[in-house]
C-alpha cells in the first residue's frame, strides 16, 4: 500500500509545481484519479490534503463508496453509459464527461426524479480523435443551448482529454484552443450555462495545462504511482 508520507510529499510537490506554472496558488484544483485504487489507498489522499477525487467507472465507484471518506467531493470523469446514470444520483457531485444529447436527457431525467440538479462539464473532443468521446468544437454552442433547457443539470464548464504525446509541449496548441473556447463561451454569458471550470491536463501534461488556464487537473500516476491494471475490474 502507498505510504502516507509519500503521498503527502507528492501532493505538496504538485501543488507547488501547479502554482509555479499558473501563478495562482490554489487556483488549479487537483482531482485525484482513484481508479483501480482500493478505498483505503484512496482515503490516504484526503489525509494528504486532497478533497476531490475522480472515478472512471460507475461500478467501481459504487463498490468502494461505502468505505470512502464521506467528506470527499466525487466526480465521474470517465465515459458514462446512460443506463448507469441513475446510480450516480446522490453519490456523485459532478459528471465531467457529458458528451451527447441522450446522456444529457438521461442525467436531467434521473436528477429531476431524485429532486436534484447535477453539475456537469461538457467534454470537448478538441483534437477530433475518433476513439475519444466529446463534442466537436463547432457543435458545442448549439449543444450548450439545448442543454441549458434541461433543469435537472447545470453546465459548469468544459473538460478535455488531450492526445497522448511523449512531449507535453506538442499538445500545447490544444490546451490554448480549449482556453480560448472556454473564454469565448464565458464571455457570451449563455443563459443557464456557467463557465467556471476548465478541467484539462493529466499527470504527464498537467503543468502545460496549468500554464494555459486549466482550473482543474486530473492526477493519477503523479500521486499514486504506476497502476496495476491487471487488478482493475
PyMOL CGO cylinders between C-alpha atoms (Angstrom):
from pymol import cmd
from pymol.cgo import CYLINDER

trace = [
    CYLINDER, 0.00, 0.00, 0.00, 1.19, 3.50, -0.76, 0.3, 1, 1, 1, 1, 1, 1,
    CYLINDER, 1.19, 3.50, -0.76, 2.81, 5.15, 2.24, 0.3, 1, 1, 1, 1, 1, 1,
    CYLINDER, 2.81, 5.15, 2.24, 1.01, 8.18, 3.65, 0.3, 1, 1, 1, 1, 1, 1,
    CYLINDER, 1.01, 8.18, 3.65, 4.14, 10.33, 3.83, 0.3, 1, 1, 1, 1, 1, 1,
    CYLINDER, 4.14, 10.33, 3.83, 5.00, 9.56, 0.20, 0.3, 1, 1, 1, 1, 1, 1,
    CYLINDER, 5.00, 9.56, 0.20, 1.58, 10.68, -0.95, 0.3, 1, 1, 1, 1, 1, 1,
    CYLINDER, 1.58, 10.68, -0.95, 1.70, 13.82, 1.21, 0.3, 1, 1, 1, 1, 1, 1,
    CYLINDER, 1.70, 13.82, 1.21, 5.04, 14.67, -0.39, 0.3, 1, 1, 1, 1, 1, 1,
    CYLINDER, 5.04, 14.67, -0.39, 3.69, 14.17, -3.91, 0.3, 1, 1, 1, 1, 1, 1,
    CYLINDER, 3.69, 14.17, -3.91, 0.63, 16.31, -3.25, 0.3, 1, 1, 1, 1, 1, 1,
    CYLINDER, 0.63, 16.31, -3.25, 2.81, 19.09, -1.84, 0.3, 1, 1, 1, 1, 1, 1,
    CYLINDER, 2.81, 19.09, -1.84, 5.20, 18.81, -4.81, 0.3, 1, 1, 1, 1, 1, 1,
    CYLINDER, 5.20, 18.81, -4.81, 2.45, 19.08, -7.41, 0.3, 1, 1, 1, 1, 1, 1,
    CYLINDER, 2.45, 19.08, -7.41, 0.68, 21.91, -5.64, 0.3, 1, 1, 1, 1, 1, 1,
    CYLINDER, 0.68, 21.91, -5.64, 3.92, 23.87, -5.78, 0.3, 1, 1, 1, 1, 1, 1,
    CYLINDER, 3.92, 23.87, -5.78, 4.52, 22.97, -9.43, 0.3, 1, 1, 1, 1, 1, 1,
    CYLINDER, 4.52, 22.97, -9.43, 0.98, 23.96, -10.39, 0.3, 1, 1, 1, 1, 1, 1,
    CYLINDER, 0.98, 23.96, -10.39, 1.41, 27.27, -8.60, 0.3, 1, 1, 1, 1, 1, 1,
    CYLINDER, 1.41, 27.27, -8.60, 4.64, 27.95, -10.44, 0.3, 1, 1, 1, 1, 1, 1,
    CYLINDER, 4.64, 27.95, -10.44, 3.01, 27.02, -13.75, 0.3, 1, 1, 1, 1, 1, 1,
    CYLINDER, 3.01, 27.02, -13.75, -0.17, 29.03, -13.25, 0.3, 1, 1, 1, 1, 1, 1,
    CYLINDER, -0.17, 29.03, -13.25, 0.83, 31.83, -10.90, 0.3, 1, 1, 1, 1, 1, 1,
    CYLINDER, 0.83, 31.83, -10.90, -2.33, 31.07, -8.92, 0.3, 1, 1, 1, 1, 1, 1,
    CYLINDER, -2.33, 31.07, -8.92, -1.85, 29.44, -5.52, 0.3, 1, 1, 1, 1, 1, 1,
    CYLINDER, -1.85, 29.44, -5.52, -4.79, 27.11, -5.08, 0.3, 1, 1, 1, 1, 1, 1,
    CYLINDER, -4.79, 27.11, -5.08, -6.21, 28.33, -8.39, 0.3, 1, 1, 1, 1, 1, 1,
    CYLINDER, -6.21, 28.33, -8.39, -5.71, 24.95, -10.03, 0.3, 1, 1, 1, 1, 1, 1,
    CYLINDER, -5.71, 24.95, -10.03, -7.69, 22.21, -8.29, 0.3, 1, 1, 1, 1, 1, 1,
    CYLINDER, -7.69, 22.21, -8.29, -6.31, 18.71, -8.10, 0.3, 1, 1, 1, 1, 1, 1,
    CYLINDER, -6.31, 18.71, -8.10, -8.78, 15.94, -8.88, 0.3, 1, 1, 1, 1, 1, 1,
    CYLINDER, -8.78, 15.94, -8.88, -7.08, 12.76, -7.65, 0.3, 1, 1, 1, 1, 1, 1,
    CYLINDER, -7.08, 12.76, -7.65, -7.91, 9.92, -10.04, 0.3, 1, 1, 1, 1, 1, 1,
    CYLINDER, -7.91, 9.92, -10.04, -8.58, 6.89, -7.87, 0.3, 1, 1, 1, 1, 1, 1,
    CYLINDER, -8.58, 6.89, -7.87, -9.46, 4.27, -10.48, 0.3, 1, 1, 1, 1, 1, 1,
    CYLINDER, -9.46, 4.27, -10.48, -8.06, 0.82, -9.55, 0.3, 1, 1, 1, 1, 1, 1,
    CYLINDER, -8.06, 0.82, -9.55, -7.20, 2.17, -6.08, 0.3, 1, 1, 1, 1, 1, 1,
    CYLINDER, -7.20, 2.17, -6.08, -8.87, 0.47, -3.14, 0.3, 1, 1, 1, 1, 1, 1,
    CYLINDER, -8.87, 0.47, -3.14, -10.77, 2.69, -0.72, 0.3, 1, 1, 1, 1, 1, 1,
    CYLINDER, -10.77, 2.69, -0.72, -8.02, 2.64, 1.90, 0.3, 1, 1, 1, 1, 1, 1,
    CYLINDER, -8.02, 2.64, 1.90, -5.48, 3.93, -0.60, 0.3, 1, 1, 1, 1, 1, 1,
    CYLINDER, -5.48, 3.93, -0.60, -7.94, 6.47, -1.98, 0.3, 1, 1, 1, 1, 1, 1,
    CYLINDER, -7.94, 6.47, -1.98, -8.60, 7.73, 1.54, 0.3, 1, 1, 1, 1, 1, 1,
    CYLINDER, -8.60, 7.73, 1.54, -4.91, 8.43, 2.06, 0.3, 1, 1, 1, 1, 1, 1,
    CYLINDER, -4.91, 8.43, 2.06, -5.30, 11.28, -0.42, 0.3, 1, 1, 1, 1, 1, 1,
    CYLINDER, -5.30, 11.28, -0.42, -7.67, 13.02, 1.98, 0.3, 1, 1, 1, 1, 1, 1,
    CYLINDER, -7.67, 13.02, 1.98, -5.07, 12.80, 4.72, 0.3, 1, 1, 1, 1, 1, 1,
    CYLINDER, -5.07, 12.80, 4.72, -2.65, 14.37, 2.23, 0.3, 1, 1, 1, 1, 1, 1,
    CYLINDER, -2.65, 14.37, 2.23, -4.94, 17.36, 1.73, 0.3, 1, 1, 1, 1, 1, 1,
    CYLINDER, -4.94, 17.36, 1.73, -6.95, 16.24, -1.31, 0.3, 1, 1, 1, 1, 1, 1,
    CYLINDER, -6.95, 16.24, -1.31, -10.71, 16.70, -1.06, 0.3, 1, 1, 1, 1, 1, 1,
    CYLINDER, -10.71, 16.70, -1.06, -11.71, 15.92, -4.67, 0.3, 1, 1, 1, 1, 1, 1,
    CYLINDER, -11.71, 15.92, -4.67, -11.43, 12.52, -6.35, 0.3, 1, 1, 1, 1, 1, 1,
    CYLINDER, -11.43, 12.52, -6.35, -12.39, 11.29, -9.79, 0.3, 1, 1, 1, 1, 1, 1,
    CYLINDER, -12.39, 11.29, -9.79, -13.62, 7.83, -10.69, 0.3, 1, 1, 1, 1, 1, 1,
    CYLINDER, -13.62, 7.83, -10.69, -13.82, 6.46, -14.22, 0.3, 1, 1, 1, 1, 1, 1,
    CYLINDER, -13.82, 6.46, -14.22, -16.33, 3.66, -13.82, 0.3, 1, 1, 1, 1, 1, 1,
    CYLINDER, -16.33, 3.66, -13.82, -19.67, 3.71, -12.05, 0.3, 1, 1, 1, 1, 1, 1,
    CYLINDER, -19.67, 3.71, -12.05, -19.43, 0.10, -10.89, 0.3, 1, 1, 1, 1, 1, 1,
    CYLINDER, -19.43, 0.10, -10.89, -16.03, 0.64, -9.29, 0.3, 1, 1, 1, 1, 1, 1,
    CYLINDER, -16.03, 0.64, -9.29, -17.22, 3.80, -7.58, 0.3, 1, 1, 1, 1, 1, 1,
    CYLINDER, -17.22, 3.80, -7.58, -20.30, 2.13, -6.15, 0.3, 1, 1, 1, 1, 1, 1,
    CYLINDER, -20.30, 2.13, -6.15, -18.25, -0.81, -4.82, 0.3, 1, 1, 1, 1, 1, 1,
    CYLINDER, -18.25, -0.81, -4.82, -15.79, 1.35, -2.94, 0.3, 1, 1, 1, 1, 1, 1,
    CYLINDER, -15.79, 1.35, -2.94, -18.22, 4.14, -1.99, 0.3, 1, 1, 1, 1, 1, 1,
    CYLINDER, -18.22, 4.14, -1.99, -19.23, 2.74, 1.44, 0.3, 1, 1, 1, 1, 1, 1,
    CYLINDER, -19.23, 2.74, 1.44, -15.59, 2.82, 2.57, 0.3, 1, 1, 1, 1, 1, 1,
    CYLINDER, -15.59, 2.82, 2.57, -14.62, 6.16, 1.02, 0.3, 1, 1, 1, 1, 1, 1,
    CYLINDER, -14.62, 6.16, 1.02, -14.15, 9.20, 3.24, 0.3, 1, 1, 1, 1, 1, 1,
    CYLINDER, -14.15, 9.20, 3.24, -17.60, 10.86, 3.27, 0.3, 1, 1, 1, 1, 1, 1,
    CYLINDER, -17.60, 10.86, 3.27, -16.01, 14.29, 3.05, 0.3, 1, 1, 1, 1, 1, 1,
    CYLINDER, -16.01, 14.29, 3.05, -14.77, 13.70, -0.48, 0.3, 1, 1, 1, 1, 1, 1,
    CYLINDER, -14.77, 13.70, -0.48, -16.21, 15.57, -3.42, 0.3, 1, 1, 1, 1, 1, 1,
    CYLINDER, -16.21, 15.57, -3.42, -16.62, 12.85, -6.05, 0.3, 1, 1, 1, 1, 1, 1,
    CYLINDER, -16.62, 12.85, -6.05, -16.57, 13.39, -9.81, 0.3, 1, 1, 1, 1, 1, 1,
    CYLINDER, -16.57, 13.39, -9.81, -17.35, 10.84, -12.51, 0.3, 1, 1, 1, 1, 1, 1,
    CYLINDER, -17.35, 10.84, -12.51, -14.66, 11.51, -15.11, 0.3, 1, 1, 1, 1, 1, 1,
    CYLINDER, -14.66, 11.51, -15.11, -14.94, 8.51, -17.46, 0.3, 1, 1, 1, 1, 1, 1,
    CYLINDER, -14.94, 8.51, -17.46, -17.25, 7.71, -20.32, 0.3, 1, 1, 1, 1, 1, 1,
    CYLINDER, -17.25, 7.71, -20.32, -20.76, 7.23, -18.98, 0.3, 1, 1, 1, 1, 1, 1,
    CYLINDER, -20.76, 7.23, -18.98, -23.45, 4.91, -20.27, 0.3, 1, 1, 1, 1, 1, 1,
    CYLINDER, -23.45, 4.91, -20.27, -26.99, 6.18, -19.96, 0.3, 1, 1, 1, 1, 1, 1,
    CYLINDER, -26.99, 6.18, -19.96, -28.12, 3.09, -18.05, 0.3, 1, 1, 1, 1, 1, 1,
    CYLINDER, -28.12, 3.09, -18.05, -25.59, 3.84, -15.29, 0.3, 1, 1, 1, 1, 1, 1,
    CYLINDER, -25.59, 3.84, -15.29, -26.66, 7.44, -14.66, 0.3, 1, 1, 1, 1, 1, 1,
    CYLINDER, -26.66, 7.44, -14.66, -29.27, 6.54, -12.05, 0.3, 1, 1, 1, 1, 1, 1,
    CYLINDER, -29.27, 6.54, -12.05, -26.63, 5.08, -9.73, 0.3, 1, 1, 1, 1, 1, 1,
    CYLINDER, -26.63, 5.08, -9.73, -24.78, 8.39, -9.50, 0.3, 1, 1, 1, 1, 1, 1,
    CYLINDER, -24.78, 8.39, -9.50, -27.66, 10.42, -8.11, 0.3, 1, 1, 1, 1, 1, 1,
    CYLINDER, -27.66, 10.42, -8.11, -26.94, 11.42, -4.54, 0.3, 1, 1, 1, 1, 1, 1,
    CYLINDER, -26.94, 11.42, -4.54, -23.42, 9.99, -4.73, 0.3, 1, 1, 1, 1, 1, 1,
    CYLINDER, -23.42, 9.99, -4.73, -21.51, 11.89, -7.41, 0.3, 1, 1, 1, 1, 1, 1,
    CYLINDER, -21.51, 11.89, -7.41, -21.07, 15.64, -7.02, 0.3, 1, 1, 1, 1, 1, 1,
    CYLINDER, -21.07, 15.64, -7.02, -20.30, 16.25, -10.69, 0.3, 1, 1, 1, 1, 1, 1,
    CYLINDER, -20.30, 16.25, -10.69, -20.23, 14.44, -14.03, 0.3, 1, 1, 1, 1, 1, 1,
    CYLINDER, -20.23, 14.44, -14.03, -17.28, 15.65, -16.09, 0.3, 1, 1, 1, 1, 1, 1,
    CYLINDER, -17.28, 15.65, -16.09, -17.96, 13.65, -19.24, 0.3, 1, 1, 1, 1, 1, 1,
    CYLINDER, -17.96, 13.65, -19.24, -21.22, 14.91, -20.72, 0.3, 1, 1, 1, 1, 1, 1,
    CYLINDER, -21.22, 14.91, -20.72, -20.73, 14.29, -24.42, 0.3, 1, 1, 1, 1, 1, 1,
    CYLINDER, -20.73, 14.29, -24.42, -24.07, 13.73, -26.16, 0.3, 1, 1, 1, 1, 1, 1,
    CYLINDER, -24.07, 13.73, -26.16, -27.73, 14.71, -26.13, 0.3, 1, 1, 1, 1, 1, 1,
    CYLINDER, -27.73, 14.71, -26.13, -29.02, 11.31, -25.00, 0.3, 1, 1, 1, 1, 1, 1,
    CYLINDER, -29.02, 11.31, -25.00, -26.79, 11.44, -21.94, 0.3, 1, 1, 1, 1, 1, 1,
    CYLINDER, -26.79, 11.44, -21.94, -27.88, 15.00, -21.12, 0.3, 1, 1, 1, 1, 1, 1,
    CYLINDER, -27.88, 15.00, -21.12, -31.51, 13.92, -21.32, 0.3, 1, 1, 1, 1, 1, 1,
    CYLINDER, -31.51, 13.92, -21.32, -30.94, 10.96, -19.01, 0.3, 1, 1, 1, 1, 1, 1,
    CYLINDER, -30.94, 10.96, -19.01, -28.98, 12.98, -16.45, 0.3, 1, 1, 1, 1, 1, 1,
    CYLINDER, -28.98, 12.98, -16.45, -31.82, 15.51, -16.48, 0.3, 1, 1, 1, 1, 1, 1,
    CYLINDER, -31.82, 15.51, -16.48, -34.46, 12.78, -16.09, 0.3, 1, 1, 1, 1, 1, 1,
    CYLINDER, -34.46, 12.78, -16.09, -32.74, 10.99, -13.25, 0.3, 1, 1, 1, 1, 1, 1,
    CYLINDER, -32.74, 10.99, -13.25, -31.83, 14.21, -11.42, 0.3, 1, 1, 1, 1, 1, 1,
    CYLINDER, -31.83, 14.21, -11.42, -35.39, 15.53, -11.58, 0.3, 1, 1, 1, 1, 1, 1,
    CYLINDER, -35.39, 15.53, -11.58, -36.63, 12.16, -10.34, 0.3, 1, 1, 1, 1, 1, 1,
    CYLINDER, -36.63, 12.16, -10.34, -34.22, 12.39, -7.40, 0.3, 1, 1, 1, 1, 1, 1,
    CYLINDER, -34.22, 12.39, -7.40, -35.03, 16.05, -6.71, 0.3, 1, 1, 1, 1, 1, 1,
    CYLINDER, -35.03, 16.05, -6.71, -31.50, 17.14, -7.62, 0.3, 1, 1, 1, 1, 1, 1,
    CYLINDER, -31.50, 17.14, -7.62, -29.63, 19.39, -10.00, 0.3, 1, 1, 1, 1, 1, 1,
    CYLINDER, -29.63, 19.39, -10.00, -26.50, 17.62, -11.26, 0.3, 1, 1, 1, 1, 1, 1,
    CYLINDER, -26.50, 17.62, -11.26, -23.47, 19.79, -12.05, 0.3, 1, 1, 1, 1, 1, 1,
    CYLINDER, -23.47, 19.79, -12.05, -21.78, 18.72, -15.27, 0.3, 1, 1, 1, 1, 1, 1,
    CYLINDER, -21.78, 18.72, -15.27, -18.85, 19.58, -17.51, 0.3, 1, 1, 1, 1, 1, 1,
    CYLINDER, -18.85, 19.58, -17.51, -19.18, 19.20, -21.26, 0.3, 1, 1, 1, 1, 1, 1,
    CYLINDER, -19.18, 19.20, -21.26, -16.44, 17.09, -22.77, 0.3, 1, 1, 1, 1, 1, 1,
    CYLINDER, -16.44, 17.09, -22.77, -14.94, 18.58, -25.92, 0.3, 1, 1, 1, 1, 1, 1,
    CYLINDER, -14.94, 18.58, -25.92, -13.07, 16.48, -28.46, 0.3, 1, 1, 1, 1, 1, 1,
    CYLINDER, -13.07, 16.48, -28.46, -10.68, 19.32, -29.22, 0.3, 1, 1, 1, 1, 1, 1,
    CYLINDER, -10.68, 19.32, -29.22, -8.29, 17.16, -31.27, 0.3, 1, 1, 1, 1, 1, 1,
    CYLINDER, -8.29, 17.16, -31.27, -11.09, 15.34, -33.15, 0.3, 1, 1, 1, 1, 1, 1,
    CYLINDER, -11.09, 15.34, -33.15, -9.82, 11.92, -32.15, 0.3, 1, 1, 1, 1, 1, 1,
    CYLINDER, -9.82, 11.92, -32.15, -12.29, 9.28, -33.38, 0.3, 1, 1, 1, 1, 1, 1,
    CYLINDER, -12.29, 9.28, -33.38, -11.55, 6.94, -30.45, 0.3, 1, 1, 1, 1, 1, 1,
    CYLINDER, -11.55, 6.94, -30.45, -12.47, 9.56, -27.86, 0.3, 1, 1, 1, 1, 1, 1,
    CYLINDER, -12.47, 9.56, -27.86, -15.85, 10.88, -26.80, 0.3, 1, 1, 1, 1, 1, 1,
    CYLINDER, -15.85, 10.88, -26.80, -16.69, 14.55, -26.79, 0.3, 1, 1, 1, 1, 1, 1,
    CYLINDER, -16.69, 14.55, -26.79, -18.47, 17.30, -28.65, 0.3, 1, 1, 1, 1, 1, 1,
    CYLINDER, -18.47, 17.30, -28.65, -16.77, 18.75, -31.72, 0.3, 1, 1, 1, 1, 1, 1,
    CYLINDER, -16.77, 18.75, -31.72, -15.85, 22.39, -31.37, 0.3, 1, 1, 1, 1, 1, 1,
    CYLINDER, -15.85, 22.39, -31.37, -18.31, 23.69, -33.96, 0.3, 1, 1, 1, 1, 1, 1,
    CYLINDER, -18.31, 23.69, -33.96, -21.18, 21.71, -32.38, 0.3, 1, 1, 1, 1, 1, 1,
    CYLINDER, -21.18, 21.71, -32.38, -20.54, 22.96, -28.87, 0.3, 1, 1, 1, 1, 1, 1,
    CYLINDER, -20.54, 22.96, -28.87, -22.58, 26.17, -28.87, 0.3, 1, 1, 1, 1, 1, 1,
    CYLINDER, -22.58, 26.17, -28.87, -25.82, 24.56, -30.16, 0.3, 1, 1, 1, 1, 1, 1,
    CYLINDER, -25.82, 24.56, -30.16, -25.29, 21.67, -27.75, 0.3, 1, 1, 1, 1, 1, 1,
    CYLINDER, -25.29, 21.67, -27.75, -24.95, 24.09, -24.84, 0.3, 1, 1, 1, 1, 1, 1,
    CYLINDER, -24.95, 24.09, -24.84, -28.10, 25.94, -25.85, 0.3, 1, 1, 1, 1, 1, 1,
    CYLINDER, -28.10, 25.94, -25.85, -30.05, 22.67, -25.93, 0.3, 1, 1, 1, 1, 1, 1,
    CYLINDER, -30.05, 22.67, -25.93, -28.59, 21.52, -22.63, 0.3, 1, 1, 1, 1, 1, 1,
    CYLINDER, -28.59, 21.52, -22.63, -29.40, 24.84, -20.95, 0.3, 1, 1, 1, 1, 1, 1,
    CYLINDER, -29.40, 24.84, -20.95, -33.10, 23.98, -21.33, 0.3, 1, 1, 1, 1, 1, 1,
    CYLINDER, -33.10, 23.98, -21.33, -32.74, 20.91, -19.07, 0.3, 1, 1, 1, 1, 1, 1,
    CYLINDER, -32.74, 20.91, -19.07, -33.30, 21.99, -15.47, 0.3, 1, 1, 1, 1, 1, 1,
    CYLINDER, -33.30, 21.99, -15.47, -32.07, 18.72, -13.97, 0.3, 1, 1, 1, 1, 1, 1,
    CYLINDER, -32.07, 18.72, -13.97, -28.48, 19.56, -14.74, 0.3, 1, 1, 1, 1, 1, 1,
    CYLINDER, -28.48, 19.56, -14.74, -26.27, 22.61, -14.73, 0.3, 1, 1, 1, 1, 1, 1,
    CYLINDER, -26.27, 22.61, -14.73, -23.29, 23.09, -17.02, 0.3, 1, 1, 1, 1, 1, 1,
    CYLINDER, -23.29, 23.09, -17.02, -20.34, 24.43, -15.01, 0.3, 1, 1, 1, 1, 1, 1,
    CYLINDER, -20.34, 24.43, -15.01, -17.70, 24.42, -17.72, 0.3, 1, 1, 1, 1, 1, 1,
    CYLINDER, -17.70, 24.42, -17.72, -15.70, 22.23, -20.09, 0.3, 1, 1, 1, 1, 1, 1,
    CYLINDER, -15.70, 22.23, -20.09, -13.48, 19.15, -19.94, 0.3, 1, 1, 1, 1, 1, 1,
    CYLINDER, -13.48, 19.15, -19.94, -10.99, 17.78, -22.45, 0.3, 1, 1, 1, 1, 1, 1,
    CYLINDER, -10.99, 17.78, -22.45, -8.58, 14.87, -22.78, 0.3, 1, 1, 1, 1, 1, 1,
    CYLINDER, -8.58, 14.87, -22.78, -5.59, 15.69, -24.93, 0.3, 1, 1, 1, 1, 1, 1,
    CYLINDER, -5.59, 15.69, -24.93, -3.87, 13.34, -27.39, 0.3, 1, 1, 1, 1, 1, 1,
    CYLINDER, -3.87, 13.34, -27.39, -1.19, 11.10, -25.93, 0.3, 1, 1, 1, 1, 1, 1,
    CYLINDER, -1.19, 11.10, -25.93, 2.23, 12.59, -26.55, 0.3, 1, 1, 1, 1, 1, 1,
    CYLINDER, 2.23, 12.59, -26.55, 5.73, 11.94, -25.26, 0.3, 1, 1, 1, 1, 1, 1,
    CYLINDER, 5.73, 11.94, -25.26, 6.38, 15.68, -25.22, 0.3, 1, 1, 1, 1, 1, 1,
    CYLINDER, 6.38, 15.68, -25.22, 3.64, 17.72, -23.49, 0.3, 1, 1, 1, 1, 1, 1,
    CYLINDER, 3.64, 17.72, -23.49, 4.74, 20.76, -25.49, 0.3, 1, 1, 1, 1, 1, 1,
    CYLINDER, 4.74, 20.76, -25.49, 3.39, 19.11, -28.63, 0.3, 1, 1, 1, 1, 1, 1,
    CYLINDER, 3.39, 19.11, -28.63, -0.17, 19.34, -27.30, 0.3, 1, 1, 1, 1, 1, 1,
    CYLINDER, -0.17, 19.34, -27.30, 0.10, 22.90, -26.00, 0.3, 1, 1, 1, 1, 1, 1,
    CYLINDER, 0.10, 22.90, -26.00, -1.87, 24.22, -29.03, 0.3, 1, 1, 1, 1, 1, 1,
    CYLINDER, -1.87, 24.22, -29.03, -4.85, 22.11, -27.98, 0.3, 1, 1, 1, 1, 1, 1,
    CYLINDER, -4.85, 22.11, -27.98, -4.73, 23.50, -24.46, 0.3, 1, 1, 1, 1, 1, 1,
    CYLINDER, -4.73, 23.50, -24.46, -4.63, 27.01, -25.91, 0.3, 1, 1, 1, 1, 1, 1,
    CYLINDER, -4.63, 27.01, -25.91, -7.65, 26.27, -28.10, 0.3, 1, 1, 1, 1, 1, 1,
    CYLINDER, -7.65, 26.27, -28.10, -9.57, 24.93, -25.12, 0.3, 1, 1, 1, 1, 1, 1,
    CYLINDER, -9.57, 24.93, -25.12, -8.81, 28.02, -23.05, 0.3, 1, 1, 1, 1, 1, 1,
    CYLINDER, -8.81, 28.02, -23.05, -9.83, 30.31, -25.93, 0.3, 1, 1, 1, 1, 1, 1,
    CYLINDER, -9.83, 30.31, -25.93, -13.04, 28.34, -26.43, 0.3, 1, 1, 1, 1, 1, 1,
    CYLINDER, -13.04, 28.34, -26.43, -13.78, 28.43, -22.70, 0.3, 1, 1, 1, 1, 1, 1,
    CYLINDER, -13.78, 28.43, -22.70, -13.24, 32.20, -22.54, 0.3, 1, 1, 1, 1, 1, 1,
    CYLINDER, -13.24, 32.20, -22.54, -15.36, 32.90, -25.62, 0.3, 1, 1, 1, 1, 1, 1,
    CYLINDER, -15.36, 32.90, -25.62, -18.25, 30.91, -24.20, 0.3, 1, 1, 1, 1, 1, 1,
    CYLINDER, -18.25, 30.91, -24.20, -17.86, 32.55, -20.81, 0.3, 1, 1, 1, 1, 1, 1,
    CYLINDER, -17.86, 32.55, -20.81, -17.98, 35.98, -22.41, 0.3, 1, 1, 1, 1, 1, 1,
    CYLINDER, -17.98, 35.98, -22.41, -21.16, 35.07, -24.30, 0.3, 1, 1, 1, 1, 1, 1,
    CYLINDER, -21.16, 35.07, -24.30, -22.94, 34.57, -20.96, 0.3, 1, 1, 1, 1, 1, 1,
    CYLINDER, -22.94, 34.57, -20.96, -25.38, 31.97, -22.29, 0.3, 1, 1, 1, 1, 1, 1,
    CYLINDER, -25.38, 31.97, -22.29, -28.46, 31.90, -20.03, 0.3, 1, 1, 1, 1, 1, 1,
    CYLINDER, -28.46, 31.90, -20.03, -28.44, 28.74, -17.91, 0.3, 1, 1, 1, 1, 1, 1,
    CYLINDER, -28.44, 28.74, -17.91, -24.78, 28.00, -18.62, 0.3, 1, 1, 1, 1, 1, 1,
    CYLINDER, -24.78, 28.00, -18.62, -21.89, 28.73, -16.29, 0.3, 1, 1, 1, 1, 1, 1,
    CYLINDER, -21.89, 28.73, -16.29, -18.27, 28.73, -17.41, 0.3, 1, 1, 1, 1, 1, 1,
    CYLINDER, -18.27, 28.73, -17.41, -16.31, 28.46, -14.18, 0.3, 1, 1, 1, 1, 1, 1,
    CYLINDER, -16.31, 28.46, -14.18, -14.39, 25.18, -14.57, 0.3, 1, 1, 1, 1, 1, 1,
    CYLINDER, -14.39, 25.18, -14.57, -11.93, 24.15, -17.26, 0.3, 1, 1, 1, 1, 1, 1,
    CYLINDER, -11.93, 24.15, -17.26, -10.83, 20.59, -16.50, 0.3, 1, 1, 1, 1, 1, 1,
    CYLINDER, -10.83, 20.59, -16.50, -7.85, 19.62, -18.65, 0.3, 1, 1, 1, 1, 1, 1,
    CYLINDER, -7.85, 19.62, -18.65, -4.46, 18.10, -18.09, 0.3, 1, 1, 1, 1, 1, 1,
    CYLINDER, -4.46, 18.10, -18.09, -3.37, 14.84, -16.51, 0.3, 1, 1, 1, 1, 1, 1,
    CYLINDER, -3.37, 14.84, -16.51, -0.20, 13.60, -14.82, 0.3, 1, 1, 1, 1, 1, 1,
    CYLINDER, -0.20, 13.60, -14.82, 2.02, 13.85, -17.90, 0.3, 1, 1, 1, 1, 1, 1,
    CYLINDER, 2.02, 13.85, -17.90, 0.85, 17.23, -19.18, 0.3, 1, 1, 1, 1, 1, 1,
    CYLINDER, 0.85, 17.23, -19.18, -0.73, 18.98, -16.18, 0.3, 1, 1, 1, 1, 1, 1,
    CYLINDER, -0.73, 18.98, -16.18, 1.88, 21.73, -15.98, 0.3, 1, 1, 1, 1, 1, 1,
    CYLINDER, 1.88, 21.73, -15.98, 1.30, 22.81, -19.58, 0.3, 1, 1, 1, 1, 1, 1,
    CYLINDER, 1.30, 22.81, -19.58, -2.43, 22.70, -18.85, 0.3, 1, 1, 1, 1, 1, 1,
    CYLINDER, -2.43, 22.70, -18.85, -1.95, 24.95, -15.81, 0.3, 1, 1, 1, 1, 1, 1,
    CYLINDER, -1.95, 24.95, -15.81, 0.12, 27.39, -17.84, 0.3, 1, 1, 1, 1, 1, 1,
    CYLINDER, 0.12, 27.39, -17.84, -2.67, 27.55, -20.40, 0.3, 1, 1, 1, 1, 1, 1,
    CYLINDER, -2.67, 27.55, -20.40, -5.50, 28.25, -17.98, 0.3, 1, 1, 1, 1, 1, 1,
    CYLINDER, -5.50, 28.25, -17.98, -6.81, 24.99, -16.55, 0.3, 1, 1, 1, 1, 1, 1,
    CYLINDER, -6.81, 24.99, -16.55, -8.81, 25.44, -13.36, 0.3, 1, 1, 1, 1, 1, 1,
    CYLINDER, -8.81, 25.44, -13.36, -8.63, 21.70, -12.61, 0.3, 1, 1, 1, 1, 1, 1,
    CYLINDER, -8.63, 21.70, -12.61, -6.19, 18.91, -13.46, 0.3, 1, 1, 1, 1, 1, 1,
    CYLINDER, -6.19, 18.91, -13.46, -6.76, 15.18, -13.06, 0.3, 1, 1, 1, 1, 1, 1,
    CYLINDER, -6.76, 15.18, -13.06, -3.78, 13.44, -11.44, 0.3, 1, 1, 1, 1, 1, 1,
    CYLINDER, -3.78, 13.44, -11.44, -3.46, 9.69, -11.10, 0.3, 1, 1, 1, 1, 1, 1,
    CYLINDER, -3.46, 9.69, -11.10, 0.03, 8.25, -11.50, 0.3, 1, 1, 1, 1, 1, 1,
    CYLINDER, 0.03, 8.25, -11.50, 1.63, 11.53, -10.40, 0.3, 1, 1, 1, 1, 1, 1,
    CYLINDER, 1.63, 11.53, -10.40, 0.15, 10.94, -6.95, 0.3, 1, 1, 1, 1, 1, 1,
    CYLINDER, 0.15, 10.94, -6.95, -0.39, 7.20, -6.65, 0.3, 1, 1, 1, 1, 1, 1,
    CYLINDER, -0.39, 7.20, -6.65, 2.40, 5.88, -8.88, 0.3, 1, 1, 1, 1, 1, 1,
    CYLINDER, 2.40, 5.88, -8.88, 2.09, 3.46, -11.75, 0.3, 1, 1, 1, 1, 1, 1,
    CYLINDER, 2.09, 3.46, -11.75, -1.13, 1.47, -11.60, 0.3, 1, 1, 1, 1, 1, 1,
    CYLINDER, -1.13, 1.47, -11.60, -1.53, -2.28, -11.79, 0.3, 1, 1, 1, 1, 1, 1,
    CYLINDER, -1.53, -2.28, -11.79, -4.29, -2.59, -14.35, 0.3, 1, 1, 1, 1, 1, 1,
    CYLINDER, -4.29, -2.59, -14.35, -4.28, -6.38, -14.03, 0.3, 1, 1, 1, 1, 1, 1,
    CYLINDER, -4.28, -6.38, -14.03, -6.37, -5.90, -10.88, 0.3, 1, 1, 1, 1, 1, 1,
    CYLINDER, -6.37, -5.90, -10.88, -8.81, -3.44, -12.46, 0.3, 1, 1, 1, 1, 1, 1,
    CYLINDER, -8.81, -3.44, -12.46, -12.41, -4.54, -12.69, 0.3, 1, 1, 1, 1, 1, 1,
]
cmd.load_cgo(trace, "trace")
